[in-house]
Amino acid sequence: MTETAVRSSPALLAAARLAKTVSGDAIRHNVTVLRSAAGGRRIMAVVKGDAYGLGAPAVGELLVASGVDALAVDTVAEGVALREHGSTAPLLVMDVDVDENAEACARYRLTPAVATVEQVARHEAVAQRRGAPVRVWLRANVGFNRFGPREERDFDAVLDRLRQARPAVLVTGFFAHLSSSAHDAAETVEQAATFASRLERVRAVLGAGVAASLAATHGVLHPAALHGTDWVRPGIGLYGLLVPAGRSLPGWDGSGLHRLRPAVTVRARVLDVVTLTRAEGLGYDRVAAVAPGRRVASVAIGFSRGLAGAPAGFTGLLHGRGCPMVGRPGMDCTQFDVTDAPGARPGDWMTFIGSEPDGRGAARTAQQVAAELNLSLYELLATLRMPVRLDDSVADIR
Ligand SMILES: *Cc1c(COP(=O)(O)O)cnc(C)c1O
């Protein structure tokens, strides 16, 4: 072997131990699938939570290059981070942020959500100070009950305030978030009807040019949630993931969402393999009883990476075998029983989400892992914190 440069960047050193890999090809494919499921509506790609833990700057850039029309985040800080990374895409801050962050919204050309009279006033003040209009999206509460008044008369008061705030504050879009679109068709139809009637009043008061958006990923499975809207706001679907219950929704057949391709792989290296020779257990307080003769691999993933608690059924894949976790995770290392995975040795990659690197076809889905860890899919992606590799055939060619 010829002499190679010594790896010294902390990021590379960390990525040699464990990594999340994101497939650029899968994300591009998923944009196409979602666009067609949404009947060609414009796509605002949701990259909140650091793009669901996959790295918002790189993923956002890839999404924009794949043709999405805008990006959406939860906070002003996330939007500013994308701008500082060079993103020039239209960017909606979907959650209402704190008063003192309103000025930065304008300075970084982020579109804030407003849901109350007080929030309209704060952006009006920013516009007056800057001598330039602020463009906002109005957010309605149709039952999610996180932002904005639930009752119509209070919503009408916000509309009235927006009418007065013109031309300092200009409403370019109107949106709401569905509470149960992954599970409940009847509730979604009801919330879509509330949205439609409010949209009618928004356009009557503020003009017919206000764009509308209701559906996130699972909303696309409900015709009522698409009807009359111009934009969809998918997040998790871009990364190829759906809540399992989505498959039993009435809109599933014909949606084409079965073609979504999982974009995320999570793997960690085996650091050592210990054969237990005594009936004394292992780890702190020797809490895990492991029979003598069992082989246990110490793997480079731990609670500092989000693998917390003592999930009983959690397993990793090695050489085609599911290997159960033993004991509790450590800070940067967790042990798995690899007795049934012959040939397991230090340096092997254990796979937690996705397919094994040796191409034997063994795979674990994010849905399986979320169930084992008792997390939602969304929590799982954001919880596992580790170096991210973008595996991208197009970027490689460039
Ligand atoms: C998170 C979020 C989305 C995207 O939801 P997915 O289920 O990931 O597609 C869309 N809109 C709002 C307001 C959100 O908070």
PDBQT file of the ligand as one rigid body, heavy atoms in Angstrom, charges set to zero:
ROOT
HETATM    1  C1  LIG A 401     -43.302  19.221   9.056  1.00  0.00    +0.000 C 
HETATM    2  C2  LIG A 401     -44.271  19.983   8.284  1.00  0.00    +0.000 A 
HETATM    3  C3  LIG A 401     -44.534  19.641   6.953  1.00  0.00    +0.000 A 
HETATM    4  C4  LIG A 401     -43.948  18.401   6.292  1.00  0.00    +0.000 C 
HETATM    5  O1  LIG A 401     -44.548  17.252   6.857  1.00  0.00    +0.000 OA
HETATM    6  P1  LIG A 401     -44.199  15.770   6.338  1.00  0.00    +0.000 P 
HETATM    7  O2  LIG A 401     -45.166  14.905   7.066  1.00  0.00    +0.000 OA
HETATM    8  O3  LIG A 401     -42.796  15.519   6.750  1.00  0.00    +0.000 OA
HETATM    9  O4  LIG A 401     -44.359  15.753   4.889  1.00  0.00    +0.000 OA
HETATM   10  C5  LIG A 401     -45.375  20.467   6.231  1.00  0.00    +0.000 A 
HETATM   11  N1  LIG A 401     -45.946  21.548   6.798  1.00  0.00    +0.000 NA
HETATM   12  C6  LIG A 401     -45.735  21.893   8.080  1.00  0.00    +0.000 A 
HETATM   13  C7  LIG A 401     -46.417  23.101   8.635  1.00  0.00    +0.000 C 
HETATM   14  C8  LIG A 401     -44.894  21.119   8.872  1.00  0.00    +0.000 A 
HETATM   15  O5  LIG A 401     -44.691  21.462  10.143  1.00  0.00    +0.000 OA
ENDROOT
TORSDOF 0
